[in-house]
Amino acid sequence: MWTTHFFFSSRMKFMFGHHETIAKWINSFIFHFNLKLCGIIL
């Protein structure tokens, strides 16, 4: 369990860099998704 979590977190760090980068990527994705959703509704 712990080994899988460690492997997954190391993979995420390898793919996206730092945890702050992941947070910014997720925030920007949610922001653009909300913009598209509002555009569809409006």
N, C-alpha and C positions, 0 to 999 in steps of 0.2 A: 504494500500500500504506500508506504513512505517512499520506496524506491521509484514507484510509478509516478508519484507526485514530483519527486526530484527530477526525474527524467523529463516530465512534461514541462516543468518550469524552466529547465535548462534549454529545452527546445524552443519555448516561447522567447526566452532571452536571446537565443541565437537567431530567431526569425525576425523579431521586432526590435531588438536592442534592449532598452531599459523598460522598467515597468511604467514609467511616466509616458513613454512612447505608446505603449499599449493603451493606457488610459486616454491619451489624446486621440488615438485612432478610433477607439470605441465611442468617445464623445462626439467626434466629427461624424462618424457613421450614423449615430442616433440623431444628430442635428440635421443632417441631410435627409435622413429617412422621414423625420417629422416635417421638413419642408415639402417633400414630395407628397406626404399624406395630406398636409394642409392644401397643397395645390390641387390635389384630386377632389377634396371636399369643396374647396372654393372654386 
